[in-house]
Each structure stands twice: as C-alpha cells, then as structure tokens.
Amino acid sequence: MNKTNTINDLTGLILSKAYEVHSVLGPGLLESAYEECLCFELAECGLKVERQKPLPVVYKSIRMDAGYRLDILVNDMVIVELKAVEALSPIHTAQLLTYMKLAHKRYGLLINFNVKSLREGIRRYIL
C-alpha cells in the first residue's frame, strides 16, 4: 500500500468516526464533548491518539511554550482541529495551517460539529 492510500485510509477512518460521534450526539454541545468522544472512538480502532498535545512556537531558534495545543494528533501524522461554532471562518483555516506548519505535519482536518449535517463542517488540508 502506498503512502497516499495509507493517509487516505487514515483520514477516512477519522472522518468516519467523527460522523459516528456527530450522529449520536448531534450539534449544540461544547467542543470538549466531541473531542472526548472522538478520541475514545479513534483509540478503540487501535490508533495512536494524542489529545491536547502541546505545540511550542519556535521563533528565531528560540523555543517558547506559548500555551498552544493541538486538539488531536492521530498516528503522529494528522492534526485534527475541532470546532463547535456557528460557521467555520477563514481564521479557523489559518489556525490549522499554522499548527500544521509549526508541528511539521502535512495533513490536517478541520471539523465543526455544530452543524446539522457534518458534511458541511469538514475541511481537509495537505501542506
């Protein structure tokens, strides 16, 4: 299996579990509830799941703990940034892309659970 199929399978599984969480819980809850449930589902699949992983900022070779955290990092490959907002905005995309750059990760998913149909709340990014 080539790397493209592997990443497509991995992101497909993550999204499948996000759909499952959304179908059970529905919209309207806090982001932390969706995060907890999605992490549980992904771990049940045997994936390596890191929740609220610290993300240091390196500026001119100075490493700073500025309090940034990745919502979820899956298999050390995919950053999953969760939202529970009325609508995704460009700043949400910018945030995920910056996190991907700082963490040196090529793949990211932005998922907004506060939507009637989860399909409307999913964005996939590759650097």
PyMOL commands that set and color helices and strands:
alter all, ss='L'
color gray80, all
select helices_A, chain A and resi 3-25+31-44+90-103+118-121
alter helices_A, ss='H'
color red, helices_A
select strands_A, chain A and resi 49-54+57-59+62-64+69-74+78-83+107-112+122-126
alter strands_A, ss='S'
color yellow, strands_A
deselect
rebuild
show_as cartoon
